Amino acid sequence: MTHRTDRALHVAALARVEGEGAMRVRVDGGRVTEVALNIYEPPRFFEAFLRGRRYTEPPDITARICGICPVAYQMSACQAIEDACGVTVDPAIADLRRLLYCGEWIESHALHIYLLHAPDFLGYPGAVELARDHRPLVERGLALKKAGNDILELLGGRAIHPVNIRVGGFYRVPSRAELAPLAKTLRRALDDALATAAWVGGFDFPDFAHDHELLALVEPGRYAIERGTPATDRGLRFAVREFEQHVIEEQVPHSTALHARLAGRGRYLTGPLARYALSNQWLSPLARQAAGAAGLGAVCRNPFRSIAVRAVELVYAVEEALRLIHAYQPPAAPAVAVPARAATGYGATEAPRGTLFHRYALRADGTVASARIVPPTSQNQAAIEDDLRQFVQARLDLDDARLTAQCEQAIRNYDPCISCATHFLELTVERT
């Protein structure tokens, strides 16, 4: 650093996110002139090696994109392939899929809140250090994560990369008796989730707000998870099959992940803040109560408070899982027949980090002709960079060490799953 107003800050590896990446910030004459998230994980070419595979394989293959949210990839893939084949699953199967997805929301949100993000607010370098002083807190987080994992293991066969999901439904469905122990676990988890929302609501949040357009799936009458219609808080609404007409992906030189923008509108943000803004009216009364305890209004535009929104969604997912278990009646068959045909299908679900889109073109023999996957982290990159530009500009009086730490915390607001952005942080700030 040559002068307080001329700096170059470089973070070589960002901790407490899923994946690898770097960040560069350049400051010239007291003005932030460049912010770049360098996603340097090699592209993993999932879209390419799906070509030529059987139409039954994408749910298993795409689950390997992420070990944190494999169900999101499986459900979006199943939805797209079933759409191509003109098949709709039975309501009981659809409910089981929503229950499975609740399990993923529970384990992912608990992981993010307790192990990845809370240490920032409490002044600890990581969860291990936090556990030394606040063991009961971390144990509560781990118990919540286990409750989600228990759902994944029972319905999916295992917690990471579940093996019981197939196009058309499941290979095997549980009996009501098999679901009963889950209800007992989830009743305890509900108390822990409510305590979590109240706890994070007491954190000291930096004063910051963004102005991004917010995009999420909406499903009038209930909080969208495993299906819905893409919509924004500024009145845009379109069918899932029109996703690629509205979401434009572009290559940028500093990243192996594509950036996304809304056609004719610019950058946008997907994820918990978007879901909450568009659908909080369909939260359960208990989840709305948790939102109040966490200090949330009808819309939240402070990304640092995203941890509170995730805590509210954690309450909702636990409560929704309990509702689905209570109402469960086993389907007549674990899956419906899905005959192959030449067609293109589209699917979108709400992964913990935001809207996840899949598109598959199938040949008549049931092989995949082409595939397109648009994960939430890559959609959010432009918004993250814009937020960081404003965030750094207001904090140029900080020394490099403190500015680096606060930038890392700001990035963790979005819970980036860098590996999912397969198509993240080292921080470089240049002050010249």
C-alpha positions, -999 to 999 in steps of 0.1 A, spaced: 0 0 0 16 33 -11 -11 57 1 -43 54 20 -63 64 -12 -43 42 -36 -44 5 -28 -44 -30 -42 -59 -57 -20 -56 -93 -29 -72 -123 -10 -57 -155 -22 -82 -179 -7 -116 -172 9 -124 -194 39 -157 -208 50 -173 -210 16 -178 -241 -5 -151 -241 -32 -121 -220 -42 -117 -185 -55 -101 -151 -51 -109 -115 -50 -92 -84 -64 -100 -48 -54 -83 -18 -70 -85 17 -56 -72 47 -76 -72 81 -60 -96 71 -33 -121 56 -57 -128 19 -61 -122 13 -98 -123 -25 -99 -138 -54 -80 -135 -89 -94 -143 -123 -80 -119 -147 -96 -135 -181 -97 -105 -202 -107 -118 -237 -100 -115 -255 -133 -147 -259 -153 -161 -294 -147 -180 -296 -180 -212 -313 -166 -233 -299 -194 -209 -315 -219 -206 -349 -205 -244 -352 -200 -247 -353 -238 -252 -388 -250 -262 -401 -216 -296 -419 -210 -324 -395 -199 -326 -414 -166 -290 -405 -156 -290 -367 -151 -305 -368 -116 -276 -390 -104 -249 -372 -124 -258 -336 -116 -261 -345 -79 -223 -347 -80 -221 -310 -88 -225 -302 -51 -223 -322 -19 -241 -295 0 -272 -292 -21 -274 -324 -43 -312 -326 -39 -316 -293 -57 -298 -306 -87 -317 -339 -86 -351 -322 -83 -344 -297 -111 -332 -325 -134 -362 -347 -127 -386 -318 -132 -370 -309 -166 -369 -345 -179 -404 -352 -168 -415 -320 -185 -398 -331 -217 -416 -365 -215 -450 -350 -207 -453 -366 -173 -466 -353 -140 -459 -372 -108 -486 -382 -84 -493 -357 -55 -480 -381 -29 -447 -384 -48 -446 -346 -52 -451 -342 -14 -422 -366 -7 -400 -346 -30 -409 -314 -11 -401 -332 22 -368 -343 8 -360 -308 -2 -369 -295 32 -343 -318 46 -317 -302 23 -328 -267 33 -325 -276 70 -290 -291 68 -277 -264 44 -291 -235 63 -279 -249 96 -244 -254 82 -242 -219 69 -256 -202 99 -236 -220 126 -204 -231 110 -198 -206 81 -213 -173 89 -220 -168 127 -183 -168 136 -180 -135 116 -206 -118 138 -192 -132 170 -156 -123 164 -142 -158 158 -120 -170 129 -140 -202 126 -165 -227 140 -138 -246 159 -128 -215 179 -165 -206 184 -171 -241 198 -143 -237 224 -162 -208 240 -198 -216 230 -200 -253 227 -238 -255 233 -244 -231 204 -224 -252 180 -240 -284 192 -274 -269 186 -263 -261 150 -250 -296 145 -283 -311 159 -302 -290 134 -280 -302 106 -284 -338 116 -322 -334 116 -320 -324 79 -295 -352 72 -319 -377 88 -346 -367 62 -321 -371 34 -309 -405 46 -344 -419 50 -359 -406 17 -327 -404 -3 -308 -434 9 -279 -413 22 -272 -377 31 -247 -368 5 -255 -375 -32 -288 -394 -24 -293 -426 -44 -331 -432 -41 -342 -405 -64 -352 -413 -100 -370 -398 -129 -407 -403 -121 -403 -405 -83 -383 -428 -61 -370 -463 -62 -385 -469 -28 -409 -449 -6 -412 -451 32 -441 -463 52 -458 -440 77 -442 -460 105 -407 -453 90 -414 -415 90 -426 -414 126 -391 -412 142 -383 -382 120 -413 -363 135 -399 -368 169 -365 -354 158 -381 -325 140 -402 -314 169 -370 -309 189 -354 -292 158 -383 -268 157 -375 -255 191 -338 -252 181 -348 -234 148 -369 -208 167 -341 -202 191 -317 -198 162 -339 -171 146 -340 -151 179 -303 -156 184 -291 -143 150 -316 -114 152 -294 -100 180 -263 -98 159 -247 -65 151 -254 -60 114 -234 -34 93 -255 -6 79 -257 -16 42 -284 -20 16 -284 -30 -21 -308 -20 -49 -307 -52 -70 -338 -66 -87 -347 -97 -67 -356 -130 -86 -371 -162 -71 -397 -188 -79 -432 -180 -65 -460 -205 -59 -491 -186 -46 -504 -201 -14 -472 -215 -1 -435 -207 1 -418 -219 -31 -392 -247 -27 -393 -275 -52 -414 -257 -79 -428 -223 -89 -429 -196 -115 -399 -172 -119 -408 -136 -108 -390 -105 -96 -399 -78 -71 -402 -53 -100 -430 -70 -118 -413 -94 -142 -429 -128 -144 -423 -156 -169 -426 -193 -174 -398 -217 -165 -394 -226 -202 -387 -189 -209 -359 -187 -184 -331 -185 -211 -350 -157 -229 -348 -135 -198 -316 -147 -180 -286 -140 -202 -253 -156 -192 -220 -140 -204 -183 -149 -200 -161 -125 -181 -123 -126 -183 -116 -130 -146 -139 -160 -139 -145 -196 -150 -181 -191 -140 -205 -172 -162 -221 -139 -151 -259 -135 -155 -282 -105 -161 -318 -100 -169 -324 -91 -205 -330 -54 -208 -328 -50 -170 -293 -57 -158 -280 -75 -127 -302 -92 -102 -300 -113 -70 -315 -147 -63 -316 -165 -30 -331 -161 5 -335 -123 3 -354 -127 -30 -375 -156 -18 -384 -137 14 -393 -105 -4 -415 -123 -29 -431 -149 -7 -430 -140 30 -468 -136 30 -470 -174 25 -448 -183 54 -465 -202 82 -476 -181 112 -448 -195 133 -422 -186 107 -436 -151 105 -433 -149 142 -397 -160 139 -391 -132 113 -404 -107 138 -380 -122 165 -352 -118 140 -360 -82 134 -371 -86 98 -397 -65 80 -416 -73 48 -385 -69 27 -348 -72 36 -322 -55 15 -293 -57 38 -273 -88 27 -257 -91 61 -291 -99 75 -294 -128 51 -284 -150 80 -316 -140 97 -337 -148 66 -320 -182 64 -329 -187 101 -366 -179 93 -365 -204 63 -350 -229 87 -381 -226 109 -403 -229 79 -386 -260 65 -387 -278 98 -424 -269 103 -432 -278 67 -414 -312 71 -435 -319 101 -467 -310 82 -458 -333 53 -450 -362 76 -483 -358 95 -503 -358 62 -483 -385 45 -501 -413 27 -478 -437 7 -483 -435 -30 -497 -465 -49 -463 -469 -66 -429 -453 -58 -427 -439 -93 -447 -432 -124 -437 -444 -158 -417 -419 -179 -414 -430 -215 -387 -413 -236 -396 -390 -265 -378 -364 -286 -386 -331 -268 -371 -304 -247 -379 -300 -210 -374 -273 -184 -371 -273 -146 -364 -249 -118 -363 -252 -81 -352 -231 -51 -318 -244 -40 -308 -230 -6 -287 -204 -24 -313 -195 -50 -331 -204 -82 -315 -234 -101 -325 -239 -137 -321 -270 -159 -329 -276 -195 -326 -309 -214 -332 -317 -250 -339 -354 -255 -337 -376 -286 -363 -401 -294 -341 -430 -282 -339 -413 -247 -304 -399 -249 -296 -364 -240 -288 -342 -270 -280 -311 -250 -281 -298 -214 -281 -264 -197 -276 -258 -160 -278 -223 -145 -268 -224 -107 -276 -196 -83 -240 -187 -73 -231 -177 -109 -263 -157 -112 -253 -137 -81 -217 -129 -90 -225 -95 -107 -246 -85 -77 -219 -96 -53 -193 -76 -71 -215 -45 -72 -222 -48 -35 -185 -52 -27 -177 -21 -48 -200 0 -26 -190 -18 6 -153 -12 0 -158 24 -11 -173 33 23 -145 16 42 -113 28 26 -102 42 59 -96 6 72 -62 -10 70 -58 -39 46 -61 -66 72 -95 -53 85 -108 -45 50 -99 -80 39 -117 -96 68 -148 -74 62 -148 -82 25 -146 -119 33 -176 -116 56 -195 -96 30 -190 -124 5 -201 -150 30 -234 -132 32 -244 -149 -1 -232 -184 10 -215 -188 -24 -212 -224 -35 -183 -219 -59 -181 -255 -70 -217 -252 -81 -207 -223 -104 -189 -249 -125 -191 -232 -160 -143 -190 -56 -115 -164 -21 -79 -150 -27 -86 -108 -20 -63 -85 -40 -68 -47 -33 -46 -25 -55 -42 11 -43 -22 31 -68 
